[in-house]
Amino acid sequence: MTIKTFLSTLLCLVVSISFSQIKKDSVIKSVDSIIDGKLIAPAKVIPAEIDSLGINKLEDLAEAAELDQKWLDELYSNTLYDTIYKSVAELTYEPVNYPELTTDTLKARLARLNARTPFNVEYNPSLESVIKRYLKTRRSSMERLMGLSHFYFPMFEQEFDNYNIPLEMKYLSIVESALKPRARSRVGATGLWQFMFATGKEYKLDVSSYVDERSDPIKSTTAAAQYLSRLYKIFGDWDLALAAYNSGPGNVNKAIRRSGGYTNYWNIRQNLPRETAGYVPAFLATMYIFEFAEEHGFKPERPAFQQIQTDTVHVKQMITLDQVAETTGVKIEELQFLNPSYKLDIIPKVKGKTYVLRLPREAIGVFVANEDKIYAFASAEFNKREKPLPQLFNADTKVRYRVKNGDYLGKIARKYGVRVSQIKRWNGLRSNNLKIGQRLTIYPRNPSTTVKSKTTKKAVNKTGKQTYRVKSGDSLWSIAQKFSGVSVQNIKDWNDISGSKLKIGMTLVVSQ
């Protein structure tokens, strides 16, 4: 038998056996089976169960992921701060076409600036590039910062003068934080002067669950002055002290060694970390623009406050900024701006520590003259709070609120018994600005009460009772103070009021 014939026969045998096996299998599947003498019907086909764990395709809860993103947005919110931080870290020095400022004019102005400051403000092409880039691309942001500076710079100058620090050091706060007291970098540096947690503690800045004094304009500036003073004693040069403030004295010393012993900042700059290499040029460029703002036609935005228009009072017991707003009539947003170190908008009372409340001058008199009543009101509000863990917000109780003319976050928060920070978190808001017609999602603290007030409003019997007609500027608290023995809750109960909103001209019962 030839090999060809053998292979052909073998192939036929394999095909025959395979066909036979298929046929046999099909017969087995089509007939009943007999097991232990019992006839068993063929089992029905059961579809395979999909792995309920889906271990290969685990996904995050979409709602939680959205909250995470909102938290990150809130944590790093401040476009201006991020822009400045990025511009310093990624500074380039290519020539910039800005014909409005000639090189000769810039050299003359830098010479004048150099004569009146201890910093080395000498002309070089790199500094010219940074100055022209800022003039060309950051005009609007600089005008906003110039407006804010009217509030912050007097505080900074006073503290720097106490420690014999050059007053021009105030411009460092713009490079560090864009004058945002709650600015927080991605590595945790916080406040106007960007202190890390450990450094803040070293300079006696209180950081707790309620308070972060790295965000306090005066206390953090005192700490910055002390730190800069120490750095100057080490290096004897303000440019190097600035570089050390940013990257640490160790990195500056390494750059000095690598450059062969030079101690002029511009000679060691190429051996410094990238961010620090752009740090001093950014500082000097900012100084130049502020000092010659008028020559370049800058029009600073009008600040909400001047420092001289505010004053402080020592707080004697725990109180919230919401309660201060309710009793003094100052908007919550203004209180948050003036008191940025209180992380939860709560001023605590801690034994051995003193905390202050900064208010507009016109509100200081109101607060001091009515301290006992205000603290009593705060205590009563705290006592109303639930003692167990707070109830989780129910998505079914949310309210869609349309912003009207005259609305602001503090007003809306009081209407629904929630916090300003909660409204911002629920709606992904980065600032306190609102637009008329804007829709907000709100989860009222007591949704059932809110609904009840709309559906079961009862008529108030005013016959034979003392009444009061609401005027502009009135609040429940201020009205209650006009009548002896009458509380805010009395007025609410007697007039079937659930919130704190009043309308000018409405008549309230103020006696039982």
HELIX and SHEET records of a PDB file:
HELIX    1   1 ILE A    3  SER A   30  1                                  28    
HELIX    2   2 ILE A   55  LYS A   57  5                                   3    
HELIX    3   3 ALA A   62  LEU A   75  1                                  14    
HELIX    4   4 THR A   79  ALA A   89  1                                  11    
HELIX    5   5 THR A  103  ALA A  115  1                                  13    
HELIX    6   6 PRO A  125  THR A  137  1                                  13    
HELIX    7   7 ARG A  139  ASN A  162  1                                  24    
HELIX    8   8 LEU A  167  TYR A  171  5                                   5    
HELIX    9   9 LEU A  172  SER A  177  1                                   6    
HELIX   10  10 PHE A  197  GLU A  202  1                                   6    
HELIX   11  11 GLU A  213  SER A  215  5                                   3    
HELIX   12  12 PRO A  217  PHE A  235  1                                  19    
HELIX   13  13 TRP A  238  SER A  247  1                                  10    
HELIX   14  14 PRO A  249  ARG A  258  1                                  10    
HELIX   15  15 TYR A  265  ILE A  268  1                                   4    
HELIX   16  16 ARG A  269  ASN A  271  5                                   3    
HELIX   17  17 ARG A  274  GLU A  291  1                                  18    
HELIX   18  18 GLN A  307  GLN A  309  5                                   3    
HELIX   19  19 LEU A  321  THR A  328  1                                   8    
HELIX   20  20 ILE A  332  LEU A  338  1                                   7    
HELIX   21  21 ARG A  361  ALA A  369  1                                   9    
HELIX   22  22 GLU A  371  ASN A  383  1                                  13    
HELIX   23  23 ALA A  395  THR A  397  5                                   3    
HELIX   24  24 LEU A  409  TYR A  416  1                                   8    
HELIX   25  25 VAL A  420  ASN A  427  1                                   8    
HELIX   26  26 PRO A  447  THR A  455  1                                   9    
HELIX   27  27 LEU A  476  GLN A  481  1                                   6    
HELIX   28  28 VAL A  488  ASN A  495  1                                   8    
SHEET    1   A 2 SER A  33  ILE A  35  0                                        
SHEET    2   A 2 LYS A  38  ILE A  40 -1                                        
SHEET    1   B 2 THR A 310  HIS A 314  0                                        
SHEET    2   B 2 VAL A 356  PRO A 360 -1                                        
SHEET    1   C 2 ILE A 319  THR A 320  0                                        
SHEET    2   C 2 ILE A 346  ILE A 347 -1                                        
SHEET    1   D 2 VAL A 399  ARG A 402  0                                        
SHEET    2   D 2 ARG A 439  ILE A 442 -1                                        
SHEET    1   E 2 THR A 467  ARG A 469  0                                        
SHEET    2   E 2 THR A 507  VAL A 509 -1                                        
END                                                                             
